[in-house]
Amino acid sequence: MRKPRARSGRSTAKSGIAGAAALLGAAALVVSAVPAQATAAQKADDPAEVIPGKGTSTPSLVDGIREGVKAGGSPADAARGHLADKKGRYRIADPGRDLAPVQTVTSGQTETVRLQQKHRGLDVLGGQYVVRMEKKDGKRVVTGTSGTYFTALKTDTKAEVGEERAVQRAVAATLARLGGKKLGKGDVPAAQGGKSKAAAALSGTARGLVVLPRGAGVLTHHVTVRGSDPATGQPVLQEVYIDAKAGYPVLQYSGIKTFGAPRQAAPGGSPAKEAGDGKAPAAGGRHPGVAGSGVKYDGTTVELGLYFDTARGEYVMRDSSRMWDSSKNVISTWDARGKDVMESSGRWPEGIKEFGSKGPQFDKEATEAGAVDAHWAAGKVYDYYKKVHGRDGLDGRGTAIDSLVGVTYLGMPYVNANWDGTKMVYGSGDEEYKTLSADLDVVGHEMTHGVVENSANLVYAGQSGALNEALADYFGNAISVDAAGISMDDPDAGLLGGDLCRTKSRRACALRDLNDGATTSKNFLGVSFGSDNGGVHLNSTIFSGALWDIREDLGRTLADKIAYKALTEYMTPLDGFTEGRNAVIAAAKALKVSAKDLNTVTRSFNAHGIVPNWEQALGVDTDLLMGRLNTAASGVGAGGGWWATSKSNDDGTEAYSVYAGRTDGKGSPKLMSPNDGRYHVEPATDGRTVVWLAYGPAGTDVLSRPLAGGPVKKLYGTTDDVRGLGVEGAVVVFEVMDSLGGRHAAYLRPGDKQPTWVDERREDTATARPSLNGGRIAYAKSYPGGDAYRTGVEVLDLGSGQKKLMNQLGAPEGIGATAITGKHVYWLADEVVDDGQVAVRRANLDGTGTTDISKEKGDGALFASALTASDEAVTVTAQLPDTAYRNETMAKLWQFGTDAAPARVRVSCNRGEQDSAAAAGGKQVVWIDGTTGYTDLVTRTRPAGRCG
């Protein structure tokens, strides 16, 4: 266990999430954004321009130098030698030991060396440093450095949780995020042949120990969880980091990189990498390339690079004319029609072939399939990077470029595209949307993800993920605009995806607009990694808009060279908006732009609000109860005038503790949990007692403690996954998921040594999402009924022991969260599966009077995930149906009254994500809010209204 440490109280730090905190998103999940420490004092004659790092003594950027270094040996050795010679500037104790070479790119006289930080031999997530050099006439000089090297790391590297337990915890954490929101027959192992659909849908693979750069460092097991979402069937690739001391999932985000699909189309994306080698079959023998042609969606006839395959007797879409080694490194376009996105992303589907034709002119079928556009566009993107930037392919080494075209989703149309780490995958489109390869900017976007991955490798989460998306948008659109001959001052020049639609106008069809004027002060949305991976699409146009302004003002060629140089020579994995700005400005200087042009670059970032400490200007309409929780996957409880939540220290290093405080904000919060190295999470309170879960290497315990003080009591311990705690008086409820994926709700009374299971833990029944009030427990239930399984809501009266099923409106396939008050039972009902929308349903305590206070279909239907209720109001966590990424795409709190036709209002108009709401009595709600860029515990005593 960790040694006990002093606990921090209420946070008073004011710094935002800039700098190395780019991976934080709203949840402050990786690097704590403590104020930048002063870099080591420079000598008076030191010419270096130094930008300090955040939370580290190593500068984030050094520029304006020409310092000689030993020319002998490898570039990596020379780079590390420079860092060692300038220890007073860089504060890197032993570069030869703690920096491992990742990549060296040589272009003419320049050498760019990327180095991965190691801590006692283990990789540090996102820790990367770049050294830029010039070599001429046998002599080397260093011209600058940049990146993130964490100097405060001290954690030991001995794991107390084994790999097997870490994998179990990672899969359970992913299931809780994906499948834990609803209960249906798929959660009954007996209905699935002995294992629940959720448990069968996912598997985990241990990737080794990794140090998360929080404070002194957090030792974690990196686990990749893959499979499919048990509720929707969408492909899943989750990167999960399990604390190796206590076994808690301290960080998780999706590895999916998509273009971003309209809401009404099949949502989601595709897993990146892994799952098979992801490589195309060998192309076969060499034959001369030939020129062919095809017709694009827009009716234009274009030239295609083809190859005559003698075995097939066909001309196939294999372009061997561009690559330097055309015997194997080619541009190929593959027919993946009828293949599911799950089997096409991150792996190579069986039986597919390159699109072929008996003659060199491809017909209408190839056009409508999207093959002509995909093949032509891939060549255009390759040519752009080769001719403008001298880059040979996505990895810079001319490796084969493969495009899979026409994939579907569970046999239905799929409207999205992704880069999966080895290839491009394009969805089939539908009645309105063409195949996603039909727009050059989409192809350019996905292929640029490959360029980013093989250069700065920006982590696809939070600000660094938004920066990743911004660069993909910028270069994708730049290639498209130039190819079409569109003027940069055309009002539609900044549209992405505008040519995808069959009937809509370009502006109505486009998914994003680089000229949308997005700024940090007006448009930045702080969200957790469970929502758009921390806002990678939501926030991307803030940065891409600044780059697009630069292109409009400086011209295409110069702006593109600046952005490319910044990406490939300056940026590193955890860079956010501020570091991105610094990289672009430094790249402009290195290209020796004029003072006027440099001022234009700076002014463009200023106009979009990307300035130092911009995060401090984000405003809210809520009352702060506890700031900067620095936690993940933990909720909030409220009752009896008190709240309870989990909090880590300001740098996020410590295991979480449970605090409790008054909902009126008076007094100081109370520390409820022991400081024993375990993660204390998911608290609930009734104003007299606080109960919570404690995650440790041996398992999970349910603990309790009176608010008035007294010892901590262990109520129950298990190695199963526990969630959904509730407390009233001396009764505690919760839900357990066992190793087979079965879910069972239970309760504990005073003196109970073991829980009482509401379903007797039957193998043919599942119960979940319990709520407790007035001596009654409401819960979702899936059970055998005749020749089929049924799903509904049941109420157990603890006094009489009687159970009552609530009357239903139809035959729901899934039941979400429940809430019970002194008057009603509320729940989320899903009758039309796979579309995400659910009904908010209410019944009297005796099961009668069932009605929908929010319909599953129609205007205003909600994508709801949770609810909480008092006798005066029910509050639902939900998103609105939407066709683009914007504010309402994120989770917001919507409140209904309890009368027969309740009006719906917003609890808060805060722009960021609103999650884990708990009714505090009357119309007051407490929740975790991400607007400030951190996870803050906030409240409102009454709804805000319509929010414009």
PyMOL commands that set and color helices and strands:
alter all, ss='L'
color gray80, all
select helices_A, chain A and resi 19-24+75-85+87-90+95-98+163-178+185-187+189-192+197-201+341-344+364-369+371-389+436-438+440-453+462-484+506-509+520-523+532-535+540-554+556-570+577-590+595-607+614-617+887-889
alter helices_A, ss='H'
color red, helices_A
select strands_A, chain A and resi 49-51+61-63+67-69+99-107+110-119+122-136+139-148+202-212+218-228+235-243+249-254+289-295+301-309+314-316+318-319+331-335+353-354+356-357+401-407+417-419+424-427+495-496+512-513+623-626+637-639+642-647+657-662+670-671+679-685+689-696+699-706+713-718+721-728+731-737+743-748+756-757+766-773+776-785+788-797+803-805+814-820+824-830+839-844+851-854+863-869+874-879+892-896+904-906+914-921+924-929+936-940
alter strands_A, ss='S'
color yellow, strands_A
deselect
rebuild
show_as cartoon
